[in-house]
Amino acid sequence: MDKHFFFYQFLEPISKELALVAKELENSIFTSPRTMLTHARVFVENILQQVIKAEELPDEPRTNLKERLDMLNDRGYLIPEIRDALHYIRQNGNQAAHDARTFRFSEALLSWEAIYKIVKWYVDVYGPVDVTVPDYQDPSPRVEQSYDMSELEVRLKTLEELLRNPPPKLADEASNHEVAVTLESPTEVQGQPGFTAIRTFTYKGRKLDVPYFLRDAFLLPQRFEKSETFLIRLGAEQQARIMSELPNNLEGLHKHVKRYSEKNDELFFTELKQFIEEEKIRRQLTIERSGELFFFFKADHIVVTEELSKLALTSNEFTGMPGLLRQLNDDEIATVGQLPQELVILAKYENVGIGIVEKLFQQLKTKTNEKKTDSENSDFFKESRSYKKWDSLYVNVKLGESKSVIRGDSVPSLWKEGLRWMEERKLPLHTLVKEGIVLGSTDVGKRYAIALEPIHKDQRSFTQTHTYESMITGEIYYLETKINPKSGLETLGKLLTRLGVEVSIPLLMKSDLH
């Protein structure tokens, strides 16, 4: 088979662009299931746009995939099998865009099969008569990682040395089991390609192995909290910019720069050990979750989803770091996706310390949880018999002679919009938040909906938290968002009523619940 062949090459006469997107989807199945699931939505949405164009139906540019799907289904253009396949791809794509969990190859393969059904239907109904859709074909699995030649040579030399100088137990023929374990241990401990010990650092009798993948690693000074300045000075003398510049024996390293002592050598050795362990964890993570994008901060990490990457780096989204945000924007870094993978690099900015970077990291983690909550709330609509009526949450309000509508796509967005509406009208919201606003239509529960601390009445932490910064007091209000939309509407309605607002919630009326 031609190495340039890909399964959906037959689409090129219909749309070369569509064929190329399909090619990239095929390539990403075994390298990044998340990428495949996320972008499969775009692929099938383009097909629906072509169908709408062929049928000469109205199509607004801002219409989303679900709206196009529902419109074609309501008008009878989709058979049930194709409708279900489209919903399957849409729902899995939404999960991949919001949820930071690991996505399996099997999930990508199921979407790949759903795509085939859709493409075959599209070509059979709307494609040229001379284009034939081939039988379904599974994509080829990814090529397994292999050892670099230099690393392989080290591994072979280690095993050859074992053959020449076997441990004492090998002489005992009755110890067959021990023999197998002993022989396997060097390779098993070193694990996957890249983890073979290539060098050993020593310091006063202590040893530290360096895995192959770190042989020429850059020693970013900000990763060494207590040795940062020491590393910068050593780097200026071309002594410690990369791992391979370090001597095997770290005793006396401080002598290359002035005004440092043996204590600095010891601190650096300790932090170097921590650095190597963190890098091993990161390496393993990127192997196990191939194709994922991560943000790293010390020993912690965040999975960067599509939705998180789109967030703007503004004071509306991230609080308590105006100086960092301003400098990032000056460098044309405007969205989360443009941040460096290694977040400690941000400490290079003026008046930005590790504390500010950690605050950004923690807020990014909170945003990740918020996006996951939004996705879970979205799933409620899929399961509800009346999901079409609940695509948007809204509350009709009247204050004096003024009437308006508070809307949101999810409970968190509805509540935040409601809180803004109350504060814009100078309603005494803060007093109620200070007391703690209980979830639901009454005050008999033990769980708060909104409070100044993310702790419920029974001292349990909020399950899933969103935050809202008060426009009046500047305080952070914590929102418990692990609830269904019905409870969210009831809570907001209760709060508005207490503040003297007339409230009408059509979605909670009996006729809309069945």
N, C-alpha and C positions, 0 to 999 in steps of 0.2 A: 504494500500500500504506500502511496506517495506520502512522504512525511508532512506535506503541506495540506493533506486532505483533512477536512473536518465534516462532521455528519450533515450539518445544515447548509452545505455548499450548494445544494440544489435550489436554495432560495435566492441565489444571486441574480437570476433573470428577473425575479419579481422585485427584489430590493437588495442591493448589495450591502446597504447599511444594516438592514435587518439580519442578513447572513453573518456579518462581522460581529454583531452583538451576540448572536447565538454561538459563534465560535468562542468568544471570550467567556460566555456562560459555561460552555463545555470544559474550557481550560481551568475554570475556577472550582469545579465540583470537588476535586480532590486536593486543592490547594487552599481554598477558603470557602467553605460551605455558606458562611454568612454573606459573603459577597455575591455568590450565585443566587441565594434566596432573595436578597435585597433587589438586585438588578433584574431578576426575572420579571418583576412587576412592570418595569419599564418596557421590557420586550413585549409582553402580552398587551400592554396598554397601547403600544404602537400598532399592533395588529388590530385592536378594536377601533382605533382611529381610522385605519384603512377601510374597515368594514363600514363605519359611519359615513365615510366619504363616498364609498361605492354605492351605498343606499341613499345618498343625498339627504342625510338627516342633519338637523342642526347640531352644532358642536361648539361650545364656548371654550376658549383657550384655558380658562381656570377650572374647567370641569375635571374632577379626579377620576381615578380608575373605577372606584365603586359606583360613582354616578353614571359613568358610561356603561358599565356592566348592567346596572339596574335598568337603564333606559332601553338597551337592546333586548334585555330579557322581557321587560314589560310589553314591548312591541312585538314579541314573538320571533325575534331573529336568532335566539340561542336555544339549542336543544338542551335538555337537562344535563347530559353528560358534559357538555362544553361549559355550561354555566357553573357547574360544580368544580370543574377543573380550574376555571378562572378564579373562583372564590378561594380555592385551595392555595393557589399561587399568591393571591393578594394577601390572604391572612398570614401565611408563612413569611412573606416579604415584610409585612408590618412588624411581625415579631422580631425578625432579624435586624430591622432598622432601630428598634427600641431596646430590646432585651440584651443584656451583657452576657447571658449564659453561653455555654459552648453549644454550637450547632453541629449535628452529626452528618457524616457523609450520606447516611441513609435518607436524611431529610432532603438533602440536595438532589439525591437520585429520584425521590418521589416527585419532586417538583419538575425534574427533567422529563419524567414520564408524562406528567400533566401537560407540559409544554408540547410534547409530541402530539397529544390528542388535539390540542388547540391549533397547532400548525397544520396538521393533516386536514382538519375541518376547514380551516381558512383557505388552504390551497385547493381543496376539492370543490369548494363552493365559489370562491372568488378569484382563484388563480388561473393562469393560462392553461389551456387544455393540453399543451405539450409538456407541462411540468408534472413529473411523477414523483410522488412521495415514497421513498424507500421504506422497507420494513423497519420497525423500531430497532435501535441498536444501543446497547449500554456503552457509556463512555469508558475509555481506558483508564485504569487506576494510575495514580501518580508513581513516578519512579522513586524507589526508596533511596534514602540518603546513603552515601558511600564515604569511605574514609579517604581523606587526602593522602597522597603518596607518602608525604613526610610523616604523617601520623601513623600510617600503616607500617612503615618501616620501624618506628619506635615500638609498636605493639608486637611485631614479629621478633624483634631483638629481645624483648622482655620474655616472650614465650620460649625462644631459643635458649636463653639463659636458664630458664627453668628446666629445660631438657638436659642441659649440661650439668647443672647443679641442683638436682631435685632436693626438696626438703627431706629430712630424715624419715618421715612417715611413708614416703614413697617406696622405701626399701622393704616395707612390710607387706608381703603379698596378700595378707589377710585383710588389709585396710583398703579394699577396692573403693568403697564409698568415699573414704577420706581422700583417696587419690583424686577421684573425679572432682570433688569439691575444691581441693587445693589447686588443681590445674585450671579450673574455671574461674576461680576467684579474681585473678588480675583483670580479665576481660569483663567479668560481670560487674565488678566494682566500678570500672571505668565507664561502663555503659555504652551509650550511643556515640556515633562519630563526633569528634570534637572534644570528648571528655578525657581522653588519654593524658596522663600526666607527662608533660613535656620538659618541665624544669622543676627544681626544688630550691626554694629560698630557705636560708637558715638564719637564725638569730639566737645566739647564746644557747645552743643546744636544741632550740625549737625548730621544727621543720614545717614548711608550707608548700604543698604541691600546686603547680600551675597547670591547668588543663590546656590542651592544644588550642582550643578556640580563643584563648586569651593570650597567646604567645606574643602578639604585637598589639594588644589592646591599649587604647589611649587612656591614660590615668587622669581623668578629669578631676582637677583639684577640689571642686565643690562636693565631690562624693566622699571626701575625707575631711570630716567636720573638724577634727582636732589637728589635722596635719595640712590643712589647705595652704596656708602661707609657706610652710616648709616645702611642699611640693612645687609651689610656684617658683620659689627660689632655686630649687634643684633643677627645675625645667629650664630656667634661664641659663644654667650651666650645662645644659644638655645631659643631665644625669637621670631624669625621671619623667620624661614626657610620655614615654610608652613603656610597656612592661619589659620589652627586650633590652631596654637601656639599663635596667637595674642589675646590680651585681648579684651573684648567687648568695653571697654572704652580706647581709645588710648591716652588720656591725661596722661602725665607723662611717656610715653614709653621711652623717651630719658634717663630717670634715670638709665636704665639698663646698659648703657655704658658711658664712660667718655668723657668730652669735647663736649657734644651735648646739645641742648637747646629745649625749647618749639617750636621754629621756625621749627626745624626738624620734630617734631610731626605733625605740621600743613602741611608742605610740603608733608610728607609721606601720610597723610590722603587724600590730594588732588590728589596725584599720584595714590593712591590705588583706588580711585573712577574712574580715567581714565583707570587703569588696568582692573577693573571689566567690564566697558563698552566695552573695546576692546575685552575682552574674550567672552562677550555675542555675539558680532558681529561674532567672529570666530566660536563660537558654532553653531549659526544659519546657518552660511555658510556651515559648515560641515554636518549639517542636511539636508539642501536644496540640497547640491551637494554631496550626499553620495558616498563614494568610490573614490573621487578625492583626489589628493595630492596637498598640498599648501605650499608655502613659505610665512612666515609672517615677516613683519618688521613694528613695531609700529602698526598703525591703517590700514596699507595697506597690500595687499596680491597679490600673483601671483599663477596662476594655473600651475602646473608642468606637461607639456605634455611629451609624450614619446621622442619626438625629442629634447626638451629642456634638459631633463635629461641626454641625451647622450653626450651633449657638454663637451669638455675637459676644465678643469680649467687651462688654459695656457695664457700667455701674448698675444698670437695671437688672442684669443677670448675676453679677458678681460684686459683692459688697465688701467694704473695708480695705480696698487696695487701689484707690484712684491713681496713685503714682505709677504703679506697674501697668495698669490698663492704658494710661496715657502714653507711656513709652512704647508699649507693644503696638498701639495704633499708629504711632509716629513711624514705626518700622514696618508699617503696612501689614501687621499681623492682626487681622480683624475678627477672625473666628477661631473657635476652639481647635478645629482641625489643622490650623496652621501652627499650633504650638509645637515646640520640640518634643520628641519622645521622652527624652531625659529632662524632666521638669526642673531639676536643680540648676540647670544652666541659666534659668531666669534670674537667679540670684546675682548675675553679672550686672543687672540694671542698677542705676543710681538709687541709693536709699531703699534698696530691696534686699532684705535678708532672707535666710532660710525660713523664718517664721511666716513671712508673707507668702512664700512659695507653698508652704505647707497649708496655709489657709486656702489658697487657690485649689490645691489638690483635694482638700476635704470638701470644698464646695462643688468641685467636679464630681466627686463621689456621690454627693447628695443629688446632683442633677441626674446622674445615672439612675439612681433609685426612683427619682420623679418620673423619668421617661418610662421606666419599667411599670410604675403604677398607672401611668396614662394608658399604656398598652393593655394592662389587666382590666382597667375600667372599660376599655374599648371592647374587650372580649365579652363583657356583660351584654352588650348590644347584640352580639352574634347569637348568644344563647337565648335571648328573650324572644318570645313569640311576637312581640310588638316592636321588634328592633328598628323598623323603619320610622316609627314615631319617636324613637329615642336617639336618633342620629345626632341631635343637638339638644342640650339641656338649656332650659330657659325659665325665667320667673318674671311674670308681669308685676310691675310695682307702680304705686301712686303715692306721691308725697305732696300734700296740698292739692294744687290744681295741675301739677306736673305728672305726666305719665311716661313711663319708659320700660324697656325690657332689658333684663340682665341675662346674658347668654354665655355659654361655654361648651367646648367639645368634650370636656371631662369634668369630674367633680373638682379637682384642683383649679382648673382654669375658671370654672363657674364661681367658686368661692373667691378667688383672687379678684375677679371682675366685680363681684358683689362688695368686697371690702373696699375696693377703690371707689365704687359708687357711693358707699356710706360716708367715706372720709371726704370726698369732694363736696358733700352736702353738710359737712361738719356735725354729723350725728355722733352722740356720745358712745362710740364703739369701744374705746379703750377701757372704760370702766368694766364692761362685760367681759372683755378678753382677760383683763386682770383677774377677775373672779374665776374665769375658765368657762367656756361655752361647751355644754354637754352635747354629745352626739344624739341625733334623733329629734323627734317632735316634742319630747318632754325632757325634764331634768332629772329623771329617776335613774339614769344610767351611771356607770362608773368610768366611762370613757369620755375624754374631752375631744371636741372637734377642733377647737382653736384655743390656744393658751400661750402664756409667755415662756413656758418651759415645755419640752416634749415629754412630759410625764403625766400619766393618767391619775385619777383619784386614788386608785389602788396601788400607786407607786410603780406601775409597770411603764416601760418606755413606749413611746409611740411605735407602732408597727412599721408604718411607712410615712415618711415625713416630707412635707413641702414647707417652704418658708415664704413669708410675705413681710416686706419692710414697710412699716407704717409711714405714710407721707406726712403725718402730723407729728408723731413723737420720735420717729427714727428707730423705734424698737423693732425687733424681729418677732413676728407672730408665727408660732409653729402650728401647722395644720396636719391633723391625722387623716390620711387619705386612704386607709385600708377599709373602705366601705363601698357599698354599691350606690349607683346613682339615685335610687329612690331615697335612701337615708340622707344623701347629700342635699337633695332638694328640700326634704323635710327640715333639716338643720338650718339651711339658709332661710327658709320661710319663717321659722320660729324666731331667728335672730332679727330679721327685718320687722316682724310684727312687734317685738319688744321695743324696737326703736321708733315705733309710731308710724310705720309704713304700711299702707294697705297692700296686701299680697294676694296674687292669684297664680296658682300653679296648675295649668291645664293637664300636664302630664300625670299628675297625681289624682285627677278626677277618675271616678269609677269607670267611665266609658273608655278611658285610655289605658286602663290596666289589663284589659282582656282582648 
